Amino acid sequence: MTKYYKPVNYSYDHLALLSVLNTAIKGCASEHVSGCHLIPLQTHVPTIPDILGKIFKDFRLDAILFFKLYSGQSSTVHKDVMSDFVGGENLFAKMALNLPLQNADKVRMKWYTAKDVIFQPQPNYIPNAEIDQNNLYYIKQTPGVHLNRCDINRCVESTCYTNPIIVSINNWHSVMNESTEMASFVSLRFGKDVTLKKLISKFGPA
């Protein structure tokens, strides 16, 4: 395990998961310029946990982000938290389980340090699991924060999605498809009660 990510040993049916997610984005999921699709939990939450298996039966899914990246496509440098999020020095105060699906071994995730600047909410959005009174699986989109390239100090860590991996998402990061083909992966976000220790306990040695 590094400071920003931890590969895990986890077997899953990536073809079944890819099929469900490709079906889900046909006309019913929002897409960002970074190739990220927010999967509506109200219609797909029963199917996806079945594919993931019993180890997650007691973990509530807060959000499912499906990434389809063209060759050379990349995200902004951003944090998957609101601008007023307080995570202290805990790099895994917010985390995701990212699962490679297709040609993801050359999708590179990088983490950065930044200059001391004041950040305002930007018009890119991240999922925030707020429960609506009338819809158990309602996902409210809330402003996230992203970083101008001139405010980056340096890249401090990077990895490719060669296997399932737990990643820190409350730190400045980006993803880029460095392959010559379309690549896809899914990013699972769990409830606030799922700590890094709890998540790691679900897997065998990497």
C-alpha positions as CSV (number, residue, x, y, z in Angstrom):
1,M,0.0,0.0,0.0
2,T,1.3,3.5,-0.9
3,K,0.2,6.8,0.6
4,Y,-2.5,7.2,-2.0
5,Y,-3.7,3.8,-3.2
6,K,-3.8,0.1,-2.4
7,P,-4.2,-2.8,-5.0
8,V,-6.5,-5.6,-3.8
9,N,-7.1,-9.2,-4.6
10,Y,-10.7,-9.4,-5.9
11,S,-12.3,-11.5,-8.5
12,Y,-15.4,-10.3,-10.3
13,D,-17.2,-10.9,-13.6
14,H,-15.9,-7.8,-15.5
15,L,-17.8,-8.8,-18.7
16,A,-21.2,-8.9,-16.9
17,L,-20.4,-5.7,-15.1
18,L,-19.4,-4.0,-18.3
19,S,-22.6,-5.2,-20.0
20,V,-24.8,-3.8,-17.2
21,L,-23.1,-0.5,-17.2
22,N,-23.1,-0.1,-21.0
23,T,-26.9,-0.7,-20.9
24,A,-27.3,1.7,-18.0
25,I,-25.8,4.7,-19.9
26,K,-28.1,4.4,-22.9
27,G,-30.1,7.6,-22.4
28,C,-30.4,7.5,-18.6
29,A,-27.1,8.5,-17.1
30,S,-25.4,11.9,-17.0
31,E,-22.0,12.2,-18.7
32,H,-19.2,14.6,-17.9
33,V,-16.6,15.9,-20.4
34,S,-14.1,13.5,-18.6
35,G,-16.0,10.5,-19.9
36,C,-17.6,9.8,-16.6
37,H,-21.2,8.5,-16.4
38,L,-23.2,8.7,-13.2
39,I,-25.2,5.4,-13.0
40,P,-28.7,5.9,-11.6
41,L,-28.9,3.7,-8.5
42,Q,-32.6,3.5,-8.4
43,T,-32.7,1.3,-11.5
44,H,-29.4,-0.6,-11.2
45,V,-28.7,-1.0,-7.5
46,P,-30.2,-4.5,-7.4
47,T,-28.2,-5.9,-10.3
48,I,-24.7,-4.5,-9.7
49,P,-24.4,-5.8,-6.1
50,D,-25.3,-9.3,-7.4
51,I,-22.4,-9.1,-9.8
52,L,-20.0,-7.8,-7.2
53,G,-20.8,-10.7,-4.9
54,K,-21.7,-11.3,-1.3
55,I,-18.7,-9.6,0.2
56,F,-20.4,-6.2,-0.3
57,K,-23.8,-7.2,0.9
58,D,-23.4,-5.1,4.1
59,F,-21.9,-2.1,2.3
60,R,-24.2,0.5,1.1
61,L,-23.4,1.9,-2.4
62,D,-23.5,5.7,-2.4
63,A,-22.6,6.1,-6.1
64,I,-21.4,4.3,-9.1
65,L,-19.3,6.1,-11.7
66,F,-18.6,4.5,-15.0
67,F,-15.7,5.8,-17.0
68,K,-15.3,5.4,-20.8
69,L,-12.2,7.1,-21.9
70,Y,-11.1,7.6,-25.5
71,S,-7.4,7.3,-26.3
72,G,-5.6,10.3,-24.7
73,Q,-8.7,11.5,-22.9
74,S,-8.1,12.8,-19.4
75,S,-10.0,14.4,-16.5
76,T,-9.2,17.7,-14.9
77,V,-7.1,17.7,-11.7
78,H,-9.8,17.6,-9.1
79,K,-11.0,16.4,-5.7
80,D,-14.2,14.3,-5.3
81,V,-15.3,16.4,-2.4
82,M,-17.0,19.7,-1.9
83,S,-14.8,22.8,-1.4
84,D,-15.5,22.9,2.3
85,F,-14.7,19.2,3.0
86,V,-12.5,18.7,6.0
87,G,-10.5,15.6,5.8
88,G,-7.4,16.6,7.8
89,E,-4.3,14.6,7.1
90,N,-6.3,11.4,6.5
91,L,-5.7,10.8,2.8
92,F,-8.4,8.1,2.8
93,A,-11.1,10.2,4.4
94,K,-12.8,9.7,1.0
95,M,-12.0,6.7,-1.1
96,A,-13.2,4.6,-4.0
97,L,-12.9,1.0,-5.2
98,N,-11.9,1.2,-8.9
99,L,-12.4,-1.9,-11.0
100,P,-10.8,-2.3,-14.4
101,L,-13.2,-3.4,-17.1
102,Q,-11.7,-3.0,-20.6
103,N,-8.2,-1.9,-21.7
104,A,-7.8,-0.2,-18.3
105,D,-4.2,-1.3,-17.7
106,K,-3.0,1.9,-19.3
107,V,-5.4,4.2,-17.6
108,R,-3.1,6.2,-15.3
109,M,-4.2,7.9,-12.1
110,K,-2.0,10.7,-10.7
111,W,-2.0,12.6,-7.4
112,Y,-0.7,16.1,-7.0
113,T,0.3,18.7,-4.5
114,A,-1.0,22.2,-5.0
115,K,-0.2,25.8,-4.2
116,D,-2.0,27.5,-1.4
117,V,-5.0,29.0,-3.3
118,I,-8.6,29.8,-2.5
119,F,-10.9,27.4,-4.3
120,Q,-14.5,28.1,-5.4
121,P,-17.0,25.5,-6.5
122,Q,-16.6,24.8,-10.2
123,P,-19.3,23.8,-12.8
124,N,-18.2,20.2,-12.7
125,Y,-20.2,17.9,-10.4
126,I,-19.7,15.0,-8.2
127,P,-22.2,12.6,-6.8
128,N,-23.3,13.3,-3.2
129,A,-25.5,10.7,-1.6
130,E,-28.3,12.7,-0.1
131,I,-31.4,10.7,0.6
132,D,-34.5,12.2,-0.9
133,Q,-37.7,11.8,1.1
134,N,-39.5,10.2,-1.9
135,N,-36.7,8.2,-3.5
136,L,-34.4,6.0,-1.5
137,Y,-31.7,6.0,-4.2
138,Y,-31.8,9.7,-5.2
139,I,-28.3,11.1,-5.8
140,K,-27.9,14.8,-5.5
141,Q,-25.1,16.3,-7.6
142,T,-23.1,18.9,-5.8
143,P,-20.3,21.2,-6.9
144,G,-16.8,19.7,-6.7
145,V,-13.5,21.5,-7.0
146,H,-10.9,21.3,-9.7
147,L,-7.4,22.8,-10.1
148,N,-6.0,25.0,-12.7
149,R,-2.8,23.6,-14.2
150,C,-0.8,26.7,-13.1
151,D,-1.7,25.8,-9.4
152,I,-0.1,22.3,-9.5
153,N,3.1,22.0,-7.7
154,R,4.1,18.5,-8.8
155,C,2.9,14.9,-9.3
156,V,3.6,12.9,-6.2
157,E,2.3,9.5,-7.1
158,S,0.8,7.6,-10.0
159,T,-0.4,4.1,-10.9
160,C,-2.3,2.3,-13.7
161,Y,-5.4,0.2,-13.2
162,T,-3.8,-3.2,-13.8
163,N,-5.9,-4.7,-11.0
164,P,-8.7,-3.7,-8.6
165,I,-7.5,-0.8,-6.5
166,I,-8.6,1.3,-3.5
167,V,-7.8,5.0,-4.3
168,S,-7.8,8.2,-2.3
169,I,-10.2,10.7,-3.9
170,N,-10.2,13.6,-1.4
171,N,-6.7,14.7,-2.7
172,W,-5.9,16.4,-6.0
173,H,-5.9,13.7,-8.7
174,S,-6.5,13.0,-12.4
175,V,-7.0,10.1,-14.7
176,M,-5.9,9.6,-18.3
177,N,-6.2,6.9,-20.9
178,E,-2.6,6.4,-22.2
179,S,-3.5,3.6,-24.5
180,T,-4.5,3.7,-28.2
181,E,-7.9,2.2,-27.5
182,M,-11.1,3.0,-25.7
183,A,-10.7,2.1,-22.0
184,S,-13.3,1.7,-19.3
185,F,-13.4,1.2,-15.5
186,V,-16.0,1.6,-12.8
187,S,-15.5,3.5,-9.5
188,L,-17.6,2.4,-6.6
189,R,-18.3,4.8,-3.7
190,F,-19.6,3.5,-0.4
191,G,-21.3,4.9,2.6
192,K,-19.5,7.1,5.2
193,D,-19.4,4.2,7.7
194,V,-17.1,2.2,5.3
195,T,-13.6,3.0,6.5
196,L,-10.4,2.0,4.8
197,K,-9.9,-0.7,7.4
198,K,-13.3,-2.2,6.7
199,L,-12.9,-2.1,3.0
200,I,-9.4,-3.8,3.1
201,S,-10.8,-6.5,5.4
202,K,-13.0,-7.7,2.5
203,F,-10.1,-8.8,0.4
204,G,-7.3,-11.4,0.5
205,P,-3.6,-10.5,0.1
206,A,-2.9,-8.5,-3.1
